[in-house]
């Protein structure tokens, strides 16, 4: 079974949109959370989760299994997915 993929994004972020589009084009299943659309405790909890992976809390934060890629870095994403 492939590693689960989680992406923390902002709904207005061009790099976040490019990451989702790239994964869709590669037919890779992933989950994502548009952090800027969350509110209150839910948003606070997600930001704490992101900081565990990416202390600078920048977007997109892509988690593939136990590998973290910060930003839209197609080469690194391909490598992590074995594409």
ZAVODO-986332 format. One line per 10 residues: number of its first residue (from 0); for each residue x negated, y, z of N, C-alpha, C. Coordinates in nm, 4 decimals, decimal comma. Each point is the difference from the previous one (the first is absolute). Last residue first. Example, Ala and Ser with C-alpha at 12.3 -4.5 7.8 and 13.67 -1.06 7.14 Angstrom:
<nodes>
1	-1,2850 -0,2250 0,7080 -0,0820 0,1190 0,0060 0,0770 0,1090 0,0730; -0,0290 -0,5720 -0,0070 0,0890 0,1190 0,0000 -0,0900 0,1200 0,0000
</nodes>
This chain:
<nodes>
82	-0,8116 0,8233 -0,8683 0,0481 0,0199 -0,1381 -0,1160 0,0264 -0,0947; 0,0538 -0,0772 0,5097 -0,0595 -0,1016 -0,0862 0,0487 0,0105 -0,1438; 0,0879 0,2870 0,3970 0,1055 -0,0905 -0,0474 -0,0540 -0,1129 -0,0868; -0,2845 0,3420 0,1719 0,0651 -0,0585 0,1184 0,1071 -0,1022 -0,0406; -0,2157 0,2483 -0,3436 -0,0942 -0,0906 0,0653 0,0655 -0,0718 0,1174; 0,2436 0,3380 -0,2186 -0,0143 -0,1174 -0,0867 -0,0888 -0,1051 0,0655; 0,0341 0,4109 0,2169 0,1266 -0,0726 0,0110 -0,0079 -0,1284 -0,0828; -0,3600 0,2994 -0,0300 0,0013 -0,0681 0,1302 0,1274 -0,0824 0,0187; -0,0323 0,2637 -0,3909 -0,1034 -0,1047 -0,0016 0,0005 -0,0794 0,1305; 0,2887 0,3811 -0,0401 0,0440 -0,1153 -0,0779 -0,1018 -0,1139 0,0023
72	0,1244 0,3886 0,3320 -0,1287 -0,0430 -0,0550 0,0262 -0,1306 -0,0745; 0,2625 0,4012 0,2856 0,0259 -0,0799 -0,1197 -0,1330 -0,0305 -0,0673; 0,0478 0,0726 0,5435 0,0026 0,0725 -0,1258 0,0273 -0,0937 -0,1166; -0,1938 -0,2274 0,4072 0,0612 0,1314 0,0197 -0,0113 0,0768 -0,1308; -0,0016 -0,5380 0,1856 -0,0465 0,0902 -0,1052 0,0742 0,1315 0,0216; -0,1125 -0,4918 0,2869 0,0644 0,1309 -0,0072 -0,0638 0,0826 -0,1114; 0,0690 -0,5550 0,1732 -0,0813 0,1007 -0,0690 0,0795 0,1296 -0,0114; 0,1501 -0,4366 0,1674 -0,0692 0,0775 0,1040 -0,0927 0,1045 -0,0610; 0,4103 -0,1481 -0,2745 -0,0518 -0,0949 0,0992 -0,0644 0,0782 0,1135; 0,0817 0,3285 -0,2949 0,0123 -0,1266 -0,0724 -0,0632 -0,1060 0,0889
62	0,1776 0,5425 0,0177 -0,0498 -0,1122 0,0793 0,0308 -0,1281 -0,0774; -0,0406 0,5723 -0,0709 0,0399 -0,1281 -0,0587 -0,0623 -0,1115 0,0822; 0,1327 0,5510 0,0088 -0,0778 -0,0981 0,0744 0,0541 -0,1358 -0,0431; 0,0132 0,5025 -0,2705 0,0594 -0,1208 0,0560 -0,1003 -0,0799 0,0837; -0,0265 0,4016 0,1554 0,0879 -0,0820 -0,0823 -0,0475 -0,0074 -0,1436; -0,1853 0,0853 0,5606 0,0225 0,0581 -0,1324 0,0749 -0,1015 -0,0872; -0,1947 0,0065 0,4841 0,1436 0,0020 -0,0287 0,0302 0,0699 -0,1329; -0,4200 -0,1072 0,2627 0,0275 0,1337 -0,0542 0,1453 0,0146 -0,0440; -0,1719 -0,4209 0,1763 0,0041 0,1058 0,1024 0,0294 0,1397 -0,0543; 0,1235 -0,4988 -0,1614 -0,0618 0,1157 -0,0652 0,0089 0,1192 0,0954
52	0,1542 -0,4293 0,1405 -0,0653 -0,0407 -0,1243 -0,0854 0,1120 -0,0577; 0,2522 0,0762 0,3903 -0,0776 -0,1203 0,0319 -0,0814 -0,0440 -0,1211; 0,3100 0,3571 -0,0416 -0,1271 0,0411 0,0621 -0,0863 -0,1190 0,0398; 0,4441 -0,0672 -0,1666 -0,0930 0,0392 -0,1067 -0,1363 0,0339 0,0593; 0,3473 -0,0898 0,3042 -0,0390 -0,1222 -0,0719 -0,1040 0,0323 -0,1073; 0,2005 0,3583 0,2243 -0,0925 -0,0704 0,0906 -0,0513 -0,1271 -0,0661; 0,3311 0,2359 -0,2283 -0,1264 0,0743 -0,0038 -0,1041 -0,0635 0,0923; 0,4365 -0,1766 0,0043 -0,0685 -0,0331 -0,1260 -0,1339 0,0733 -0,0076; 0,2783 0,0996 0,3668 -0,0488 -0,1385 0,0090 -0,0775 -0,0389 -0,1255; 0,2161 0,4211 0,0090 -0,1115 -0,0022 0,0951 -0,0625 -0,1389 0,0069
42	0,3957 0,0517 -0,2518 -0,1137 0,0643 -0,0664 -0,1241 -0,0046 0,0896; 0,3995 -0,1545 0,1842 -0,0396 -0,0909 -0,1082 -0,1238 0,0552 -0,0717; 0,2108 0,2621 0,3349 -0,0817 -0,1081 0,0544 -0,0488 -0,0953 -0,1079; 0,1765 0,4381 -0,2126 -0,0027 -0,0313 0,1423 -0,0935 -0,1140 0,0376; 0,1277 0,0049 -0,5103 0,0180 0,1056 0,0997 -0,0197 -0,0554 0,1396; -0,1192 -0,0909 -0,5792 0,0360 -0,0508 0,1334 0,0146 0,1171 0,0967; -0,1514 0,0414 -0,4543 0,1459 -0,0111 0,0067 0,0485 -0,0538 0,1344; -0,4677 0,0488 -0,1247 0,0600 0,1333 0,0119 0,1530 -0,0041 0,0067; -0,2648 -0,4001 -0,0690 -0,0100 0,0515 0,1372 0,0683 0,1354 0,0166; 0,0720 -0,4277 -0,3179 -0,0204 0,1429 -0,0258 0,0064 0,0711 0,1350
32	-0,1275 -0,5227 -0,1194 0,0744 0,0882 0,0898 -0,0342 0,1429 -0,0378; -0,0198 -0,5415 -0,2307 -0,0531 0,1339 0,0242 0,0900 0,0752 0,0954; -0,1532 -0,5264 -0,2321 0,0938 0,0798 0,0790 -0,0616 0,1375 0,0165; -0,0637 -0,3967 -0,4050 -0,0529 0,0775 0,1120 0,1145 0,0654 0,0755; -0,1631 -0,3571 -0,4492 0,1018 0,0344 0,1003 -0,0659 0,0755 0,1147; -0,1481 -0,0298 -0,5314 -0,0431 -0,0330 0,1354 0,1088 0,0449 0,0971; -0,0697 0,0446 -0,5065 0,0980 -0,0966 0,0530 -0,0414 -0,0517 0,1383; -0,2021 0,3537 -0,2805 -0,0741 -0,1261 0,0184 0,0904 -0,1114 0,0525; 0,1719 0,4381 -0,0544 -0,0455 -0,0412 -0,1331 -0,0752 -0,1329 0,0055; 0,1329 0,1984 0,4092 0,1182 -0,0451 -0,0755 -0,0410 -0,0537 -0,1375
22	-0,3331 0,2010 0,2608 0,0368 -0,1315 0,0538 0,1223 -0,0571 -0,0716; -0,1325 0,4373 -0,1189 -0,1041 -0,0960 -0,0361 0,0365 -0,1401 0,0477; 0,2749 0,3568 0,1336 0,0175 -0,0284 -0,1426 -0,1012 -0,1056 -0,0448; -0,0374 0,1639 0,4389 0,1204 -0,0832 -0,0131 0,0195 -0,0418 -0,1465; -0,3489 0,3016 0,0855 -0,0295 -0,1300 0,0611 0,1182 -0,0944 -0,0169; 0,0515 0,4475 -0,1351 -0,0866 -0,0721 -0,0938 -0,0329 -0,1392 0,0536; 0,2396 0,2954 0,2769 0,0844 -0,0448 -0,1110 -0,0812 -0,0821 -0,0993; -0,2341 0,2013 0,3499 0,0869 -0,1059 0,0535 0,0873 -0,0577 -0,1113; -0,2642 0,3727 -0,0967 -0,0853 -0,1187 0,0132 0,0811 -0,1188 0,0522; 0,2182 0,4228 -0,0296 -0,0298 -0,0551 -0,1320 -0,0850 -0,1266 0,0060
12	0,3517 0,1942 0,3802 -0,1430 -0,0140 -0,0297 -0,0232 -0,0669 -0,1355; 0,4185 0,0908 0,2695 -0,0368 0,1051 -0,0949 -0,1431 -0,0122 -0,0521; 0,2030 -0,2927 0,3345 0,0899 -0,0035 -0,1161 -0,0404 0,0996 -0,1084; -0,3433 -0,2519 0,3291 0,0849 0,1187 0,0117 0,0827 0,0048 -0,1274; -0,2327 -0,4545 0,2570 -0,0009 0,1036 -0,1025 0,0766 0,1244 0,0447; -0,2272 -0,5252 0,1174 0,0583 0,1154 0,0689 -0,0183 0,1190 -0,0925; 0,0129 -0,5567 -0,0832 -0,0517 0,1313 -0,0386 0,0748 0,1066 0,0791; -0,1167 -0,5697 -0,0135 0,0794 0,1089 0,0580 -0,0663 0,1305 -0,0397; -0,0076 -0,5679 -0,1194 -0,0468 0,1338 -0,0343 0,0964 0,1015 0,0587; -0,1711 -0,5563 0,0782 0,1069 0,1009 -0,0053 -0,0604 0,1371 -0,0273
2	-0,2331 -0,4495 -0,1869 0,0034 0,0864 0,1180 0,1175 0,0963 -0,0112; 0,0531 -0,4648 -0,2570 -0,0836 0,1206 -0,0035 0,0127 0,0809 0,1297; 0,0440 -0,5438 -0,0403 0,0845 0,1193 0,0000 -0,0884 0,1249 0,0000
</nodes>
